[in-house]
């Protein structure tokens, strides 16, 4: 595969206590990093979420409270994970909608700004849906002719995801070899500012992407309704949404 990487490409998968980006916690992280020299490294972490894992969730990924009782918390792993992932572009399966937002929320909880600004986010699911419209198990069978064993184990899933990505790049000649261009293909919304897509760029200016001010420029809204900013900051919005809105407000000198 001839792929022009700008930096290492870290595929990762999270198993969590649930599906709420704002409130659920990571219990397992699987990572496969494609290095610039063509080598790969694999990493797996079990994480104590510091909250109970619902039984219905444990039945899906097979991780129970007892399995992570003696594992480090995310706060204890944060420095190591930051140093491992910060130099990398990111990849995953449905990662732009779930794994990336959850990871950023966890970092923000421990006051680490893991920025996705100018970072390529390669979502293998988006490429797959565009090309074949199936799930990870089917993708693994289709592209790699392998059965996905231990599905919903973070490392098993991310190994399959990374192999599917390589097979996609080899199969589809119309896909660009340049990682920046692959990023454009796999991203849901290149105008997205925050991971929850509450803020977006319209004609080069930040705008709200939800609620009564959807489609309105942030600058115009904050000038006429200053309380709207305070409401967002104090409400149960994702930390990343609040962070990016604060940055926009500061840049506008409002």
C-alpha positions, -999 to +999 in steps of 0.1 A: +000+000+000+014+034-010+000+059+015+015+093+021+014+097+059+023+131+074+025+117+109+019+083+125-017+071+121-032+057+153-063+035+149-081+032+182-113+016+196-130+023+229-152+001+251-172+022+275-198+021+302-224+032+277-232+054+247-236+088+262-205+108+251-210+134+279-214+111+308-201+076+301-165+064+307-139+043+290-132+008+303-109-005+275-087+011+249-072-007+219-046+011+197-028+001+165-003+028+153+009+028+117+044+043+119+060+063+092+086+036+085+058+011+078+060-007+111+030-011+135+027-011+173-002-024+193-014-012+227-042-023+250-054-007+283-080-017+307-094+013+325-112+017+358-141+040+349-146+049+386-184+042+381-203+009+379-205-007+344-241-015+337-247-052+333-264-048+299-232-031+287-209-057+302-229-084+283-219-067+251-182-062+255-175-088+283-159-064+307-173-064+342-166-043+373-143-070+387-122-070+355-112-033+360-112-030+397-074-029+400-069-012+366-056+024+365-081+052+360-081+074+329-066+102+350-037+078+359-032+068+322-038+103+307-002+114+305+009+081+288-020+081+264-015+118+255+022+112+247+013+082+227-016+097+207-008+134+204+018+131+177-007+110+156-035+113+132-065+092+144-084+064+128-112+041+138-146+025+129-174+050+135-147+069+155-156+104+144-191+101+159-182+082+191-146+072+200-130+106+192-156+126+212-154+103+242-116+104+242-116+142+241-142+144+269-120+121+291-089+142+284-108+174+292-119+160+325-083+158+336-075+192+321-056+180+290-064+197+257-062+169+232-069+191+201-083+177+168-077+210+151-056+202+119-055+165+128-066+140+102-095+118+115-099+087+093-132+070+099-131+036+082-168+032+086-175+062+065-153+049+037-169+015+040-205+028+041-197+049+010-183+019-008-202-011+005-227+000+032-220-028+058-208-032+094-173-041+108-179-078+109-190-078+072-162-054+063-136-077+078-150-107+059-154-087+027-120-070+026-098-094+045-117-127+040-115-133+078-140-139+105-141-113+133-134-133+165-140-116+199-161-088+184-165-059+209-131-066+224-114-032+218-081-047+205-098-073+183-120-047+168-092-021+162-069-047+147-097-056+123-104-020+116-068-012+108-066-042+084-098-032+067-084+003+061-053-011+045-074-034+023-097-005+013-067+015+002-054-014-019-088-023-034-102+012-044-079+028-069-101+059-068-092+066-032-064+091-029-030+079-016-025+111+003-036+109+039-050+145+039-072+136+010-083+104+026-093+125+056-117+145+034-133+113+022-138+098+056-149+128+076-187+133+081-184+171+081-153+191+073-169+222+086-175+206+121-158+226+149-166+205+180-170+167+183-208+170+190-212+191+158-230+218+178-208+243+161-199+245+124-183+268+099-205+287+074-188+308+048-156+307+069-173+319+101-183+299+132-220+293+135-244+274+158-256+241+144-285+234+167-315+250+185-332+283+179-300+299+165-291+270+141-274+286+110-267+319+128-232+331+132-218+328+168-207+365+167-242+378+159-259+356+185-235+365+213-238+402+206-276+402+207-282+374+233-253+372+258-273+349+280-272+322+254-235+317+259-239+315+297-267+290+292-245+267+271-216+269+295-237+260+325-258+233+308-250+196+301-233+202+268-201+183+260-170+198+275-155+201+240-184+221+228-180+245+257-142+247+252-145+256+215-173+281+221-151+298+247-122+299+222-145+315+196-158+340+221-122+350+231-111+353+195-141+376+188-131+397+219-167+397+231 
